[in-house]
């Protein structure tokens, strides 16, 4: 699992480079992606959570960290959210759906496609729910020391 988390961190940083994120945010982006993947892996492997539920909870973490870091670093939340959600996107599920469609295996295509759609819906739902939280939760209090 440590290897997967390192891969998630490095993949997120690589995605940050690809998306033109300013260099000073690479580490934060990697930490957000790695934390999301780590929570997903733990929930999917060691709890009775389904992969969809694990994706939802990991998305909550990614969005929360992204919002806090956006306030901390005084930059748009999309810098961290767009890159940090990368490890959770069901790319393999979409790939296998297309593969099974092309190889004329509709039952497997339907299973993989439905699982990918559930994961994508969980990501959207997680983002929307956390963005509904009031901004004051994420703002720094006046009078506190800055970083």
ABEGO torsion letter per residue (X at the ends): XAAAAAAAAAAAAAAAAAAGBBAAAAAAAAAAAAAAAAAAAAAAAABABBAAAAAAAAAAAAAAAAAAAAAAAGBBAAAAAAAAAAAABBAAAAAAAAAAAAAGBAAAAAAAAAAAAAAAAAAAAAAAAAAABBAAAABBBBGBBBX
